[in-house]
Amino acid sequence: MSLLLTGGAVFMDGRFQNMDVAISDGRIVSIAPSLPRDGYSVVELHDQLVVPGFVDVHVHLRQPGFSYKETIYSGTAAAAAGGYTTVCAMPNLNPVPDSAEHLAEQLELIEKDAKIWVVPYGAITVGEKGEVMADLAAMASDVCGFSDDGKGVQSDDMMRAAMRKAKELGKPIVAHSEDESLLAKGWSVHDGEFARRNGLVGNDPASEWKQVERDIALIRETGCQYHVCHLSTKESVALIRAAKAEGLSVTCETGPHYLVMTDEDLLDEGRFRMNPPIRSAEDRAALIEGLLDGTVDCIATDHAPHSAEEKAKGLAGSLNGIVGLECAFPILYTNLVQTGIVPLETILGALCVNPRKIFGLPGGEIAEGAVADLTVIDTNRPHTIDSSTFKSLGRATPFEGWGVSAAIAMTICDGEIVYADLAEQE
């Protein structure tokens, strides 16, 4: 397909410029203030923003093994609707991708059904059980890194050995940081005033930051590239900041929900239950500060769909996990950018640029010859988040009913339009 995007403000060299963008054979072939239209399908953008396609380094596509929750097709359709052109798929599947044979089943489904680029993770341990190291070498060429997401690796010796092997293979360890010895049985929310007022069992923030602290000590030994999933506590932010200042190869992500909500916003509904839980106002402030000063590198949704039944048992009884691919950018733009808390350029760095640098993924810039993975943003499209319209099979989002001012107008992956909603344009 040959496309000409015209009339948009294109994010190039760190700023927006009024440019036309010509695309052919999956690549950007020309960028100029005005380009000829002959031979192209023309898309009029009416001053909408054109940015590199978003990347989410933390999604659960649930297939193989749990297709009643999500499929690779439905999950990538949701991602495309959210402006994402690449997602990294977590390994808590059945079978767990802990060997070349098990990974091959997932890769076959990706090849068959994915609407955008999907790069899987390999598990750190067999079955994500923390006991025997997975066959990291056999999977290395097909994965973006190694993770036992959903579970922290409890054994220091196992994590040390995995870090050494990952270092040898040139791949990052991507850690769900959670010390299970510090978790109260039956926890459902952050261990704070909200939990105490409502008689709920709290999740101790130390269960996260203590394992971050342990892993940083292991990085000093091994020199491994290390990335922390879904950072949620102020102590974790401080540890990552200090590790970066020390020169260690440490990066991290947080989620939109941790940046715009606190535990005081919770309702006793399953759509507010996730791991780690939404924490205090002080934690939220520390995460925003970390995003602004570069301590927090990426914003990832931790898109984790479940069935309606699995999320219908309130905070105490529902499974952990929320969905967010289709509303992440509107939520971030409305609550952080429009309010003057975080510059748009910082949000784009965390969605478009930093994930690609950390995980060695292609794209991330709009330039002649670059891969045509692009997202078009309409910053003047007021609407209300309505999960009934989601392409994801999951509906449990804490942002249900939130008013937002921006929307994704188009997503282009490998030169093809994989999502379009230009209905409001004349």
Secondary structure, DSSP 8 states (H G I E B T S, - for coil): --EEEEEEEEEETTEEEEEEEEEETTEEEEEESS---TTSEEEE-TT-EEEE-EEEEEE---TTT-TTT--HHHHHHHHHHTTEEEEEE---SSS-S-SHHHHHHHHHHHHHH-SSEEEE-B-SBGGG-SSSB--HHHHGGG-S-B--TTS----HHHHHHHHHHHHHHT--EEE----GGG--TT--EESSHHHHHTT--EE-THHHHHHHHHHHHHHHHH---EEESS---HHHHHHHHHHHHTT--EEEEE-HHHHH--GGG--SSGGG--SS----HHHHHHHHHHHHHTSS-EE---B----TGGG-SHHHHS-S-B--TTTHHHHHIIIIITTTSS-HHHHHIIIIIHHHHHHT-S--S--TTSB--EEEEESS--EE--GGG-SSS----TTTT-EES-EEEEEEETTEEEEE--TT--
